[in-house]
């Protein structure tokens, strides 16, 4: 499952992030790395999702959301 399949309010654990190296580095700096628990706070339709990692909130575009594999309810 990836972040595009998560509804607002869903909490999930990141399993893998499959993006180019430069983007992967930036996402890890933001805390979006395997093992991190994220919550989808907003579904902004065709443009992506807003996710929370702890107290931080990030808007991710749809292709990036599709590249973040998660397990819901872990």
N, C-alpha and C positions, 0 to 999 in steps of 0.2 A: 504494500500500500504506500502511496505517497501523499504529500501534503494537499494535493488538489482534491483528494478524496475525503478529506477531513472536514467535518462541519464545524461551525463556530461553537466554541465551548469544549471541543475535543482536546484531550490531553494525550500526548504521544511521546514515545522515546525515539530519538533519531537512531536509525540503524546504519545508514550510509548516506553520503552526500556525493553524488556523481556529477561534478561540474569541473570545468577547466581549472588547472592548478592555481592561477591567480585569483579566481573567484573563490575557490575552496579555501585559500589562505584567509581571505577577507571574512568569509562566513565563519571560519573557526575563531577568528579574532572577535567576532560578535557573539560567540558562544554557541553557534549552530554547528555542533560536531557530534559524532556518534557517542551515544550515552546520555546526551542532554535531553531533558524533558522540556517539551514545548507545548504551548496551548494556542490553538487557533482562536484569535479574538474576533476577527472579521473576515467574512468572505466578500471580496470585492469583485465577484463575478469573473469576467473574462480577463481582468487585469491581474488577479492573484489573490493573495491572502495577507492578513496582518497576523503575525505570530508574536507570542510573548515567551521570553526566556528569562525567568525570574521577574524582576521589575522592569526589564527592558522590552520595548516593542519595536518590531521591524516589519516593514512592508516588503514582501517578496513578489516578484513578477511570476506569472504562471509557468514559464519554462523552468525557472529555478525551483518552484514548488514541486514540479513534476520530477525534479532530480533529487529531491530529499525523500529518501525511503524511511518510513516510520512504522512502529508497532503501536497501535492504540491500546490504552489501558495498562501499559506496563508500569 
